[in-house]
Amino acid sequence: MAKRRRRAPRNMRVDTREHRINHEIRVPEVRLTGLGQYREELGEREDGVYATQDALRMANELNLDLVEVAAKAIPPVCRIVEYSKFRYEQKKREKANKAKQHTVVMKEIRFGPNTDEHDFQFKLRHAQKFLEEGNKLKAYVQFRGRNIIYKNRGRDMLDKFAEELDELAKIEMAPKMEGRRMIMIMAPRKGANT
């Protein structure tokens, strides 16, 4: 038999709002911004600072909410808006900003010191695709056991790899040894993938 979770009583629930509104604002005065169309009705002051009670009264007269948008400012910055509409617009802006962001992904290409030409060309095509997508590239030669004596082959292979990708990428970190790997990092050139 499954147990049902009990809900906390209403007076004990945590408020998840990120803005204080109306009577939750407990400071003596606030700075009102974005009055827009209500400017004439409210009689805007030059500094925009009002007593909190006056700002609440103005919001009530307009059947809107007094919303604290910058709590850390002195005095706190508030707006007179419809709170649900304000949250909707804010979420819409956040979603648009998130869509514009491009996260750079680090893709890896691994070679061995004895990688033959066919495998090299295959990995080169993958690297070109990664760079055209705007991703960074980490190419490394993995040395195992006694293969560590072929460090010069590894460096030559990474140099050839960088030379082949010169039009698409620039070298961010030249080939260097880290443990049993020789690593090189490349980033896409601006405008190369258009």
PERA-V537225 format. One record per helix or strand. SS is the DSSP state (h for helix, s for strand). FROM is the first residue (numbers start at 1). TO is the last residue. If there is no record, write none. Layout:
# PERA-V537225
ss=SS from=FROM to=TO
ss=SS from=FROM to=TO
This chain:
# PERA-V537225
ss=h from=10 to=12
ss=s from=21 to=21
ss=h from=22 to=24
ss=s from=29 to=32
ss=h from=36 to=42
ss=s from=49 to=51
ss=h from=52 to=61
ss=s from=65 to=70
ss=s from=77 to=81
ss=h from=83 to=100
ss=s from=106 to=112
ss=h from=117 to=132
ss=s from=136 to=142
ss=h from=145 to=164
ss=s from=169 to=178
ss=s from=181 to=188
